[in-house]
């Protein structure tokens, strides 16, 4: 069998399945061994204790799938149309959600596509008596896989100063996935670093989480704080979060290479209808049942209802004063200790902005209005 020809077929099949790019590399990540150890020793992983485990498997992916000697790395673009970056970030009464999470959760979707790719390869090998059934396994954030270093080696892009993978034609608005296989395919060459002297991502981070080129202190990163961390967020950091309540795109927004990014062709990644109204008070009014229903098939569901409320509370506290906001926050007191801490902080911030008129008078007016007929 001509393995070079097979590698070209694999890339073609990958594009037919829906991936925008496919690259192939070996499983050697020994160059990243010390860097990962240094990152962990400095505590930059925060409460993500799982990052401390399975170090050898991260550096030697073949230990995750015995027999594997190659990694097929794939790229799937997700930037939705009408992303509304600037308008959403400037509207402090509305919640900003990272654009990757507006639509369907990508994990299962990508894994199924990777399985399809594996089946294509398997079918091709079955026609050749020299090979037995293909030994392959797909990964999409489902195991200790260093996906960005693997994608970089496979030629899908280079690691930007914000630590994300960048592609000169597609920017960084894409997901990564891997297919580990036991087949000696020819490997691709890594991409050149095209960041140059640009430091836009470093200077734009709202919380200063990018502590040096290519190194992120997760403990300060808004994506980590809103998604991975479920405790009380330091007030200095929570104030810097603004209206960002699930993830953060700032370092990508300012990157010049993202001017070249294409919109996704997959409707699964478009903004879901339940997020058409992202007003803070609307989102805070959802019951737990509404939260679960509205985020069926969404990555947001994994943070749980109380963390969702905590994030919304922080955003409301960073926004403009209104009696409705005070009332909505007070209605959520007593649901959880962490939530209560942030509600009290938000109330304090809003009360500082409060107009001079009496709060008691405001409450009285509101009570009277609630008792009036709808057409009054």
N, C-alpha and C positions, 0 to 999 in steps of 0.2 A: 504494500500500500504506500502511496505517495503521501507522506505526512504533511508536506508543505501544501499540497493541493487540498488535503483535508482541513488544514488550518484555515485556508481561504474560504472553504465551504462553511465552516463553523461561523465565521464572521458574517457571511451572507445569510445563513439561517437565523443568526441572532438578530439581524436587522429586519428580516421578514417577520420574526416573532414580535418585534416592537422595540428592541433596544437600539439606541442611537449609536453605540460604539461597543466594540468587542476587542479585547486584547488578551494576550497570552504571556504568562511568565512562569518562572520556576517557584519553588516554595521557600527559598532561602531569604530570611529576613534578619540575618545575624547582624547586619549593619545597624539595626534599630534596637538591639539588645540594651546597650548602655543608656541610650536616650530614654527608653521606657523606664528603666530602673531609676534614673535621675528624676524623672517626672513624678514617679511614685514616692520617692524618698522626700521630695519637697512637699508632699501632701496635696499636690495640685488636682488629684482625683476626688478630693472632698470625701463625701460619704459613699462614694461608689466602691465599696469594698470588693466587689466582684472583679474590679480591675487589678487587684493584688493577687488574685488567684490565676492559676493556669498560665504562668508566665512563659514556660517552655513551649506550650502549645501556641501562644501568640507569635513567638519567634520561629517556631517550626510547625507550620500548619499541617504538614503531613502526619503529625501525631493526632490530629483531629480525625483524619481519615486514612488509616493505614493503607499504604500502597500508592497514595497520591504522589505524583511527581510534577504536576503542572496545575496552574490556577488559570481558569478562564475568567477574566474580570469584565464586567459589563456596566454600561452607563444607561440610565433611564431618566430622561428629562422630565421635570415636573412643573415648571413655571406656568401658572394658570393665566388665562387671558383676563384683562381688566383686574390686574393684581391690586391696583389702587394703593401703592406704597405710600406716597407722599400725603395724599388726602387722609388716609387712615391714621398715620402717625401724628398728623397735625390736629386731628379731631380728638381732643382729650376726653370727650364724653363717650367715645367708642373704643372698644377693645381691639388691640392689634394682636393677631395670631400669625405666627410664622407661616409663610406661604406654602411650605411643604405639607402642612397639616390642615389646609382648608378643605381638602377632599377626602378621598378614601385612604385608609392605612395601606402603605406600600408593601409591607412585609410579605403578606400572603400572596399578593398579586405578583410581586417580583419572583418569589420562590416558585410559583407555578410556571412562570415564563422560563426560569432556569431549568426546571424539570423538562419542559418541552424541548429546550435546547439539548439536554442530555439524551432525550429519547431520539432526537434527530441523529445525533452522533452514534448512538447505539444501533439504530436501524442501518446506518451506513456500514458499521463494523460487522454486523450480522451477515452481510453479503460477502464478507471476506473470511474464508476458512482459517486464515492465519490468526484471527482474533476471537476471543470468547466475549461474553457479555461485558459491556463497559462498566468499570467500577467508578461511579461518580457520586457526588453528594453536593447539593446546593446549600449556600449560606447567604442569609440576609439578616444581619444583626442578631443571629440566633446562636452564636458561639463565640469564643474568644478569638476572633479573626481581626487582624489589623488591615482593614479593607483599604484604607487610603494608601499606605505604603505598597500594598500589592497592586493597586490600580496604577500607581505611579510607575512601578517597575514594568507594568504591562503596556505602558505608553498611552494611557488614557488622559494623562495630564501631569501637572507638577503640584507639589505642596506649596500653597501660598503662604504669605506671612501670617495669615489668620489661621493656619493649619488645615484649612479645607483644600480639597483638590480643585485645581483650576485647569480649564481647557481653553485654548486660544480661540476656538470657534464657538464654544458653548458656555463660557464663564464657569459658574459653580452651581447653577440651579439644577442639580441632578442627584439621583440616588445611585448607590453602588451595590453590586451583588457579585457573588463568586460561585464558580462551579469547580470543585476539586476533582481531578481525574487522574487515572493511572495510565497515561498515554504520553509517550515522549514527543510531544508536538514541538515544532520550532517556536522559540520565544521572540517576543517583540522588544524593540529598544525603548528605553525610557524617554520621556519628553524633556525638552530643555526648559529651564526655569526662565519665565518671561516676566517676572515681577519687576525686575530692574531696581530702581531706587524708590519706587512708589511705596509710601507708608500710610496710605489712606485708611486701610483697615485698622492699623494700630492706633491711629489718632482718633478714629470715629467711635471706638467701643465705648458705650455709655458708662460702663463700670470699670474700665481699665483692666479687663480680664486678659488681654493679650500682653503678657509680661515681657516677652521678647519675641523676635521673629520665629514664627512657627510653633510657639509655646503658649498654651492657654491655661490659665489657672481657673479650673472649673468652679472653684468656690466663689468666684466673682462673676462668672458668666451667667447671663440672664437665661439662656437655654437650660443650663443646669439648675438654676434656682427655681425656675417655674415648672420644670418637668421632673427632674431627678430628686430634688430636695423637698422634703415635706415638713420641715421644721419652721421655726421662727426665723425670718430673714432679717439680717442686720438693717437697721433703719436707714443708714446711709446708702446701702445698696438698693433697698426697696424704693427709696425716693428716686434713684437714678433709673429705675425700671420704666418710669413714665406710664404709658398705657399698654405696655407689652405684657401680655398675660399668658402666652404660651409660646416660648421660643423667642428668638431675636434674629433679625436679618440685617442689622445695620452694617456689619463688616462686608456683607455681600452687596448691599445697595451702593456703597461707595466705590466698589471695585471697577476699574475701567473695563476689564475683560467681560463684565456682565452686560455691557452694552451690546455685545454680539450674541447674547443668549436668545435662543428661539423659544417660542411658546410651546407648551406640550400639546401633542395631538390626542392625548388620552382624556376623555371626559371624566374618568375616575378621579383625576386630580384637580378638576374645576371646583370652585367654591360651592359647598353644599348649600341647599336652599335654607336650611335652618340657621345659617350664619349670614343671611342677607341683611338681617338687622343685628348689628354688633354693638348696639347701645348698651352701655354698662348696666343700666337699671333693668333693661329687658333680660339680659343674660343672668343677672343676679336673682331675678324673680323665678327662674326655673326651679322646679322641685327636683329631687334626686331622680324620680322616675322620668321626668322630662329630659334631664341631663343624659341619662342612659339611652333613652329613645332617640334623642336628637343627634347623638354621637355614635350610633350603631355603625360599625365598620370604620370608625375613625381612630387615629392614633391618640387623640385627646382623651378618649375614654379611660386610658390606662392610668391617668393621674388620680382618678377618683373624684367624687363629688366635693368633699371637704377641701381638697387642695385647689380644685377649680374655684370654689368660693373664696379661698384665701387669696388667690391670684387676682380675682375680680376686685376684692376688697382693697388690695394695694393700689390697683389702677384707679379706683374711685377716689381713694385718698389723695392720689396725685393729680386729680382733676379739679374742675371748678366746683365751688360751693353751690348747693341747692338744698332746699328743705326735703325734697324727694330723696336725695342721696342720703341725708341723715336718717330719714325714716326707714329707708331700705336697709341700711347697715344695721340699725338697731333691731330690726326684725330678725336678723340672723344671729344675734347673740345667744350663747348657750349651746351651740351645736358642737363646739370643740374648743379645747384650750388654746391651740395654736391660732385658730380662726379668731377667737375672742381677742387675743393680743393684737392682731392686725386690725380688727374692727376698731378697737380703742385708739390705736395709732391713727387710723384713717379719720375717725371722728374728731380727734384732736386737731389734725391738719385742716379739716374742713371748718371747724369752729373758729380757727384763726382767721379764715377768710370771711366769716359770717358778717353780713351787713349789720349796721347799728340797730336796726329795729328789733324789738323784743322777740325772742324765740317762743315765749309763751303765747304771745299774740298770734304768731305765725301758726302755731299748733292749733289754736282755737279756730282760726279762719279755715284751716284744713279740715278740722272736725265738722264744722258747719257745712262746708262744701260737700263733704262726703254724704251728709244727710239730706241734701237737696235733690229734688227730682232731676232726671237727666236733661230735661228740656228747660230747666229753670234758668 
